[in-house]
Amino acid sequence: MDIVAEEKVIRKIFWIRDQKVILDSDVAELYRRVATKRLNEQVSRNKERFSNDFMFRLTQKEFSDLRSQIATSSLEEYGGRRYTPFVFTELGVAMLASVLRSNRAIKMNIAIVRAFAKLRYLVQTNEIIFEKIKELEDGLKKHQKDHTEQLKEVYETLNRLIIQEETPKEELGFNVNPESYKKKTK
């Protein structure tokens, strides 16, 4: 499978209910020559193979949110859908291989499962990167706190020096009567 096709499959995978899933209509489109209705019929005939962790039906809100997220009308082609779509998890896509046995379906199952695996790898890689960034931020915060304390000490020292300069100093030397000294100089 070429990179363009792989990217096309990855773009069809969404996060719903904290799971990566692909719409039944997107699976049917990828299989070519399989209508969504026929795909769902095959799944219905083999319900025992598709538990809730393999596939589930979207709620109306999830479907509405998804439509606004992907901003396309392809989900409503040919007059729209009467029911909210089914979505397949990675396990559900793998199980589809046992239900749909055409060569194209088998090849696309492999491609879709690989896309799910690549997406999982990318998510794990991002989590590692986010952890490293968090460590860096924590380190910077610690150093920032240390620097803040050091700057505070410098500021306090400078303040003490400024205050010492502003306080009048006693005159040096011997002066018996300061008043008489002032009168003579006038």
C-alpha positions in Angstrom: 0.0 0.0 0.0 1.5 3.4 -0.9 1.8 6.3 1.5 -1.0 8.3 -0.1 -3.5 5.4 0.3 -2.3 4.9 3.9 -2.8 8.5 4.7 -6.2 8.4 3.1 -7.1 5.5 5.5 -5.6 7.3 8.5 -7.8 10.4 7.8 -10.9 8.2 8.0 -10.1 7.1 11.6 -11.7 9.1 14.4 -11.6 9.2 18.1 -15.1 8.4 19.5 -15.7 7.2 23.1 -12.0 7.1 23.7 -11.5 4.6 20.9 -10.1 4.8 17.4 -12.9 3.9 15.0 -13.8 4.0 11.3 -17.3 4.6 9.9 -19.1 1.8 8.1 -19.5 4.0 5.0 -15.8 4.7 4.9 -15.0 0.9 5.2 -17.5 0.3 2.4 -15.9 3.0 0.3 -12.4 1.6 0.8 -13.5 -1.9 -0.2 -15.0 -0.5 -3.4 -18.0 -2.1 -5.0 -19.5 -2.7 -1.5 -22.5 -0.6 -0.5 -22.7 0.5 3.1 -26.1 -1.2 3.3 -24.6 -4.5 2.1 -21.7 -4.3 4.5 -24.1 -3.7 7.4 -26.2 -6.7 6.2 -23.2 -9.0 6.4 -22.4 -7.7 9.8 -26.0 -8.3 11.0 -25.9 -11.8 9.7 -22.8 -12.4 11.8 -23.7 -10.5 14.9 -22.1 -13.0 17.2 -18.7 -12.0 15.7 -19.1 -8.3 16.5 -19.3 -7.5 20.2 -19.4 -3.9 21.5 -15.7 -3.6 21.6 -15.6 -4.5 17.8 -18.3 -2.1 16.6 -21.1 0.1 17.9 -23.7 2.5 16.6 -23.1 6.2 17.0 -25.6 8.3 19.0 -27.3 11.1 17.1 -25.1 13.6 19.0 -21.9 11.7 18.1 -22.9 11.6 14.5 -23.8 15.3 14.4 -20.5 16.2 16.1 -18.6 14.0 13.6 -20.3 15.5 10.6 -19.4 19.0 11.8 -15.8 17.8 12.5 -15.2 16.4 9.1 -17.3 19.1 7.4 -18.4 17.0 4.5 -21.7 15.9 3.1 -20.4 12.5 1.9 -22.1 10.9 5.0 -25.4 12.1 3.6 -25.0 11.0 0.0 -28.1 9.7 -1.9 -30.5 11.5 0.3 -28.9 10.9 3.7 -29.0 8.1 6.2 -32.0 6.9 8.0 -30.0 5.6 10.9 -26.8 6.7 12.6 -23.8 4.8 11.3 -22.0 1.9 12.8 -18.3 2.4 13.5 -15.7 -0.4 13.7 -12.8 -0.5 16.1 -9.5 -2.0 15.0 -10.7 -5.4 16.2 -13.9 -5.0 14.3 -12.1 -4.3 11.1 -10.0 -7.4 11.6 -13.2 -9.4 12.1 -14.6 -8.0 8.9 -12.0 -10.1 7.1 -13.9 -13.2 8.1 -17.2 -11.9 6.9 -16.2 -10.2 3.6 -14.0 -12.6 1.6 -13.3 -10.8 -1.6 -9.6 -10.2 -2.5 -10.2 -6.4 -2.3 -11.8 -6.7 1.1 -8.9 -8.8 2.4 -6.3 -6.3 1.1 -8.2 -3.4 2.5 -8.6 -5.1 5.9 -4.9 -5.5 6.0 -4.4 -1.8 5.0 -6.9 -0.6 7.6 -5.4 -2.6 10.4 -2.0 -1.3 9.5 -3.3 2.3 9.6 -4.8 1.6 13.0 -1.4 0.3 14.1 0.4 3.3 12.7 -1.9 5.6 14.4 -1.4 3.8 17.7 2.4 4.1 17.2 2.1 7.8 16.5 0.0 8.3 19.6 2.5 6.5 21.8 5.3 8.5 20.2 3.5 11.7 21.0 2.9 10.6 24.6 6.7 10.0 25.0 7.4 13.5 23.5 4.8 15.1 25.8 6.4 13.4 28.8 9.8 14.8 27.8 8.4 18.3 27.3 6.8 18.0 30.8 10.1 17.0 32.3 11.8 20.0 30.6 9.0 22.4 31.9 9.4 21.0 35.4 13.1 21.5 35.2 12.7 25.1 33.9 10.2 25.8 36.7 12.7 24.5 39.3 15.5 26.6 37.9 13.2 29.6 37.6 12.4 29.3 41.3 16.1 29.1 42.1 16.8 32.2 39.9 13.8 34.0 41.5 15.3 33.4 44.9 18.7 34.6 43.8 17.3 37.7 42.2 15.3 38.4 45.3 18.5 38.3 47.4 20.3 40.7 44.9 17.3 43.1 45.1 17.3 43.1 48.9 21.0 43.7 49.0 20.7 46.6 46.5 17.9 48.0 48.6 20.0 47.9 51.8 22.8 49.7 50.0 20.5 52.4 48.6 19.0 53.0 52.1 22.5 53.2 53.6 23.5 55.9 51.1 20.4 57.9 51.8 20.8 58.0 55.6 22.8 61.1 56.6 26.3 60.3 57.8 27.9 62.0 60.8 30.5 64.5 59.9 34.0 63.4 60.6 36.4 65.5 62.7 36.3 67.5 65.9 33.7 70.3 66.2 33.2 71.9 69.6 30.3 74.2 68.8 28.6 73.7 65.5 26.6 76.9 65.9 29.6 79.1 66.4 31.2 77.6 63.4 28.2 78.5 61.3 28.2 82.1 62.5 31.9 82.6 61.6 31.4 81.5 58.1 28.5 83.8 57.3 
